[in-house]
Amino acid sequence: MKKVLVVCGNGLGSSMIVEMNVKAALKELGKEADVSHTDLTTAKTEQADLFLGSEDIVGSLEDGSKNVVKLKNLMDKNELREALEQNL
């Protein structure tokens, strides 16, 4: 099963909301994935098939091996759905 990691600065508020939105979008798309959220520091050591977060946060995760998607608007469900469709 694919793993999606939602990342924010502290791993609390926004990433938890986006995690819930990711789960809802995956259900709508008929796809399954293990979805969780974390802070930026922890994310650097985690393994996942897809890292999601705001442009200013997840850009620092890019190392050439991680599949990182920078979201312009964390609360835009259409942008989120498109990111999931294109990357899972």
N, C-alpha and C positions, 0 to 999 in steps of 0.2 A: 504494500500500500504506500502511496506517495505521502510525503510529509511536508506540510506547509507551516512555516514559522513566521508569525506576525511580530514585527520588531518596533519598539518605540524607545525613547530615551530611558525611561524608568521601568518599563515592562508592566505598567499598571493600567491607567485609564484608557488611553486611546487604543492601545494594542488589544485590550480585552473587548472593546466595542467592535473593532475591525475583525477580531477572531469570530465573534458571533455573526457578523455580516458574511464572512467567508463561508462559515458552515451553512448559512441559509442559501447563499449563492450556489454552493456545491450541490445542495439538495435540489435546487431548481434545475441545475444542469444535469442532474442524474449521475454525478461523479462522487466518488468517495475519496477521502484523504484524512490523514491524522493531522489535526490542526491544533496548534498551541500558540501561546504568545510569550514573549520574553523581552528583557532589556538588551540594549546594544552590546554591552560588554559580554554578557553570556552568549549572545548570538554568534559572536566571533569564534566560539569554540564548539558550536553546535553543528550537527549534520542535518541537512534538510534538502528536499528536492526543489523547494521554492521559498525564498525569503521575500516578504512583503513589508513595506513601510513607507514613510514619507521620504521624499527626495533628499531632504537635508540630513536624514538619519542613516538610511540604508546604503547610501553611496559609499560609506566607509567600509562596508562589508565586501565590496567588489575586490576579488583577488584573482580573477581569471578562471576560477573553478566553481564558484557559487552562482546559481541562477537567482539573480537579484532583480526584483521589479520595484522601481521607484514610482510611487503613487503621487500624483499632483494634489489630489484631494482625498484624504483618508475616508471621508464620509460619503463619497460618490459611489453609490452601489453599481452604477453602470460601468464606471472605470474599473472597479474591482472585478466585476463579472468578466469583462473583456480580458483583464490580466490573467484570470484563472483559465479561461478558454484557450488563450494563446500559449500558456506555459505548463499546463497539466495534460 
